[in-house]
Amino acid sequence: QSFGDVRLELRRLSGELASRTKTDSRSFVEPSGTGDRGTLVGREPEQAELLRTIQAAARGRGGLVVVGGEAGVGKSRLVEDALADARQLGCLALVGRCYEHAGTPPLVPWIEALEEAARLLPASVFRDVVGRTAPELARLVPEVHRLFPDVPPPLELPSELQQRFLFNNIQEFLTRCSRVVPLAIFLDDLQWADESTLRLIHHLAPHVVKMAMVVVGAYRDVDVAAAAERSGVSRGLDHLLERVRGQKRAARNRAAPLAQTTLDQLVEQRLARSVRLAPLSEGGVGSLLAILGRKEPPAPITRRIFDETGGNPFFVEELFRHLKEEGRLFDPQGGWRRDLDDDEISVPAGVRTVIERRVRRVDQRTHDVLTAAAVVGPHFELDLLEAITGLDGDTMIAGLEQAEQAHLVNGPSGRHERRWRFAHQLIRQSLISTLPQIKRQRLHARIAAAMERIDPGAAAYIADIAHHLYNAGPMADAGNTARAVVAAGDAAHAVYATRDAIRHYRRAIDILKEARGLEAGRPSVQERLADLLTLTGDRAGAMAHFQELADLYEQTRSRVDHARIVRKTGTLHWQSGDRAQAIACYQRALQALEAETAHVELALVCQELGLAAFRSGENQEAMRWAERALDAAEAALASPAVVLPDVRRMAHVAAAHATNTIGIALARSGQLDAARDRIEQSVAIARAHGLLDVACRGYANLGVVYGSIEPRRAIDASLTGLELATKIGATSLQAYMYANLAAAYCALTDRCETEGLAAAKTAATIDRELGQLDHLAVPLIVMAQIHQCQGELQQAQDAYRDALALAEKSGEPQLLFPCYDGLATIYLDRGDGARAEQYMRRAQELCERAGVDPDALLVLPFLC
């Protein structure tokens, strides 16, 4: 018995065929396995087109579809998904593949498809549909001899007629078979097809439309030319693909006029379709990552993986698994990390195999040019590449055109574009990985020297020169490398490219630690790095650097420098919720400055003490410290000794912050118009001097104050602040902006349950990731209030309790009061008057102790 016979018998025994008098095609159609089919991302139009073609075939009107694209783009996955649809529609799905290696027999994909038909169809059905074609089919399918022991030998025909007679018999078999059950035939990897396979497609094409059969062929367009060079069938396949696409081109294969005529008719009658699969968009990559990671990925991770893979779905999946195994995608709790680290991404083994196959399509000279270009970076220009390789322009362009045909690079896209780019970063990384380290270092040094010659001022290449000198290692002078890397960090910081600045400063510190005679330059770079780590929320990293600097300045008795580092350490303690330690640091810094004339540092310490007083509910004390900070900042700016830009900049920082603190203290005291004027003044100072991180704080507070006196401006102020915080990479500040935005949505719009709740959740997630315990209570309170408004009392109570635990540690009135008030209201709703009164009493005592009106804490909840 055949496989099909066994299955037919089992179904008969189960009663499926008890009442049937003739063979049901569904009894020998394999199950579609729909339960295992995942979501195919970004291919909806192509899926719909294939499904329409299959549905038409099931109704008796067949078609031919050719699916093209690069390796890994999802051709096979798309067609396999379509075959599952075909099985559900009652079609018999047959699959055959072409193979790259030599020695493969002619017509191998058709042979595999016919063998699968012999396996799936019951023996009796197969005998019926084979009929008189048995002698010819027996040439291809040995199973025919078992079913037809007395099959006569094939006819002896002249060689020029043998192939046509065989093709006619295959056509007849497929026609008879499609009358029993609709057919869906998938021919994969047609780029490796032999000439006979292509001729059979030519032969069948005009007849498919009359049959209940769809033929889908898939090919890698990157490998077509290479396969043709080895197999000698470039004309057949190229002509087929171009005709199916509908392109008008002079025939190059004059030896097959009938095939050409048939394809011309096919195109003219629109019976063949071409489907070209492009890589996924960035949004498509995000959707695929959401499926793989079971949660929506952060935008920076999506963008990085898109850049690395070029949107190739296979590369995306392989890179996802690779990075997941390395622990670089998810935190210990299983959530997405906010971003990938700056380490280079190694190429997964499966991806490397695909890329190496593609790279082998180019000659050795082009390979050498691409390797040099890979070391240059993700994009490169011809003049630089010429300077590195020593090749002339014509040779260089010829090699790059060859690489572009192999889909390894993309050429300039516009009239003013000069750069070439790698198709995706994994190609570049794969090329670099083949270079020995010493050769790679020498190439980096040569690239840096060429860049300096092309642009002596280094304005265009400042970051690139730093990168290449650093990676040149011992091949470059350590002093030159350190200066270049610090300059690149400063340039990145100036345009708020915070991640890039951090990377450059870290590299500079590594060099300054290792090289002799350069140690003196390390402290200033280390402090710049720690400041940026503070801004991005990496308090542990910042604290380690500040502690090292504090020890150094204490040993060298640099009192002002030591006071500055202790003040910054205090800010880190405050953000982590350790307010007692923070105030102790501020007091130590203030004490160290008593005998000094460092007006700028005094202004900054006083400003921090003023903000701490406000957050502790002491509004008058807050204004007193802020006024003292303003006096010191004005004295610093008026001093003729203040000529250093950094000193003047920090004086403006102190003035802007102190003005902001006065504004929020006035707001808490009920003087809203005066508060608004002061905070707007603070923002104006910050924007005038490029202090975007300081301006963010101003916008956060303006959003709160505007909510009471100019509601229409409240959301705009919060959104402006969020945009600035995102621009400068200040993740810690983004939490403040999201929380205030959530409060504004809930107080001023009907979007509380959508945008409001989403913004609050985002703020809470950021605070938890960064350990910002001093602020985490804010989004928790907003979330509790939203749940309370929706009648979700248990969720509201849980959020209030979590917020209260944090607020009680800080003792901050503006956090404690909404927790007490919200819990009291919940217990009233539940009829628990005793507990409600307990929390009401706590709220009243808090307001009396802090000297504030309860309404001020409700209307102006979260000033910072």
TAMO-V670361 format. One line per field, one symbol per residue. psi: psi as a letter, one per 30 degrees, with the letter a starting at -180 (. if undefined). Layout:
# TAMO-V670361
psi->???
This chain:
# TAMO-V670361
psi->kleeeeeeeeeeeffegegkflkkfffgkkkfhfffklkjkggeeeeeeeeeeeeeefgfjalkkkklllkffgeeeeeeeeeeeeefggljkkklllkellfkllgeeeeeeeeeeeeekkeeeeeefebffeeeffeejffeeefiegklllkjlkeffeeeeeeeeeeeeeeeeffekkkjkjjlhffgkleeeeeeeeefeffefglikkkkkkljfefeeeeeeefggeeeeeeeeeeefgkjkkkfiffieeeeeeeeeeeeghfkkkjjjlllleeeeeeeeeeefglklkeeeeeeeeeefggjeeeeeeeeeeeeefgfeklffglklflllfklklkleeeeeeeeeeefflleeeeeeeeeeeeeafllleeeeeeefglleeeeeeeeeeeefghelklkflegkfklkkelffeeeeeeffkleeeeeeeeeeeeeeeeeeiefgefgeeeeeeeeeffbfflkeeeeeeeeeeeeeeeefggieeeeeeeeeeeeeefeekkggeffeeeeeeeeeeeeeefgieeeeeeeeeeeeeefeeghieeeeeeeeeeeeeeeeefgieeeeeeeeeeeeeffeglgieeeeeeeeeeeeeeeefggieeeeeeeeeeeeeeeeeeffkffjfkeeeeefeeeeeeeeeeeeefeeefggieeeeeeeeeeeeeeeefggieeeeeeeeeeeeeeefefieffeeeeeeeeeeeeeeggieefeeeeeeeeeeeeefflggefdeeeeeeeeeeeeeeefhifffefefeeeeeeeeeffgieeeeeeeeeeeeeeefefgkefeeefeeeeeeeeeeefgieeeeeeeeeeeeeeeeefhlkeeefeeieik.
